[in-house]
Amino acid sequence: MPSDKKGKKVEPGIWELLDGKGYIAEVSWIDPESGLRIREMKTTNRKDGAQKWRNKRKTEAMMGEITRKKKRQVITFEKFAGLYLRAWGSKRKPSTVKAEANRLNGILIPYFGNRAIHTITRRDIEIYLQRRHEGGIPWVATKRRNKRTGGVVQATTNRELCRLKNMYRYATNWGYVDVNPAGDIKQEREVVEEKPFLTKEEVASLLDKCEPHIACLLTVAVNTGMRWGELMALQWKDVRFDRKLITVSKSKNDETRHVPMNSATSSSLSSHRKQQAKDIGGLVTFVFENPDTGNPYIDVSKALRESLKKAEIDKHITFHGLRHTAASNMVMSGINFETVGKILGHRDPKMTKRYTHLAPDYLQDAIGKLDYTVDVEATEEVAQADR
C-alpha cells in the first residue's frame, strides 16, 4: 500500500510507522453538540493494540450517537415551521411575518410538511428545487414562471433555498438536527428578466379608462413610484400642497422620506380630496379610503386589470409594476440615478442601477466628457522625424 505522512497504511484507519517501530490508529466522528468532525489518533507498539483501541473508540462514538438520537425530539417540518416563524418573526413587522407565513404555507409546508425534519436530506432539497424549476410542484401563488419550462425562475428557488438554510440553522441550534442539509447547496446564477413597464402614452390611456378614485391612486403611483403599502398608509396630514411634498412615514425600510409632487400628482390629489369630502363627508384620515369600510383599500388588482384591458394594453402590469413604470420613466427623462433612488426610497444604490440600460443619453453624455482627440497629421510628422 502507498505511504503517507502517518506511515504505511496497512488497513482502514491503521498505519505502520515509517521506521517500523509501531502503529498509528485513527478514528473520526461527528460531534453531536457542535456538529464538527472530531478526529482522534493513538500510537501503539503492536498492530492488534491499534485495532483494539480503534474498535473501542468507534463503538463508544456509535453508542453516543444512538443514545443522542433516542433522546432527540422528533418534529415534523410543518410543526417546526410554526416554531421557526414565531422565533424568526419576534422582532419583525406583522406584515413581514404574514408574508413569510404565506410563502411557507404556499409551497414548503405542503411539500415537506409531514416529514420529520431530521430525515430531510440534501438530496431531498436538491430534488425539490429541480422540480420547482420544471414546474412539477404546483402552487397557485406562483406568478414568476420560467417561460421555457413552466417552472419558477432561479430567483424564486434561490429565495426558497435561503429560507430552508435559515430554517435549518434554527433547527441545528435547537438540537432537532445535527447538520444543515441545505447548508452546502449553492444558489444558481440568476437570469435578470426585463420587467414590463408602461410608456407615457400608455399611462395616459390607462388613466383615461379608470374610475376617478382609481385614476387618482394610479396617478400618484406612476408619478411618485410609491409602494402599495406606502400609499395605503398615506394620510392627508402627510400631503403638503403648499410645499408640494408627500411625507412617507410608513416605508418598507422604516425610514421617513419626502417625495416631491409634480403638477399632475398635486392636481389629481386636490380633485380627489374634494370628491372624497362630497362622497364620504366629515373628517377623512386616509387619502385612499374605501367609502364602504372607512379603511384603506385592500386590493385594486382587479380594477387595474380591467382598466388595462379597456385601454387595450397587452402587458402584464401589477400594481408594483407601476412603481417600475415610475422609475423607468424617471430615468428615461434624464433624472440622475441618485435622485431617482432617493425618490423611490432605495436603500441600496444597486437597486436603482438596474435601470441603467434605459438611460442611453445619460451614459453617452458621461463618456462624451472623455472625448479625447488625436491630431493625426501631427502624430505622423513626429513618427517620420523619429525615423
Secondary structure, DSSP 8 states (H G I E B T S, - for coil): --EETTEEEEETTEEE-TTSS-EEEEEEEE-TTT--EEEEEEEESSHHHHHHHHHHHHHHHHHHHHHHHHHS---BHHHHHHHHHHHHGGGS-HHHHHHHHHHIIIIIHHHHTTSBGGG--HHHHHHHHHHHHHT-S--TT---B-TTTSSB-HHHHHHHHHHHHHHHHHHHHTTS-SS-TTTT---------------HHHHHHHHHTS-HHHHHHHHHHHHH---HHHHHT-BGGGEETTTTEEEE-S-TTS--EEEE--HHHHHHHHHHHHHHHHHT-S---BTTB-TTTSSB-S--HHHHHHHHHHTT--S---HHHHHHHHHHHHHHTT--HHHHHHHHT-SSHHHHHTTGGG-HHHHHHHHHTT-----HHHHHHHHHHH-
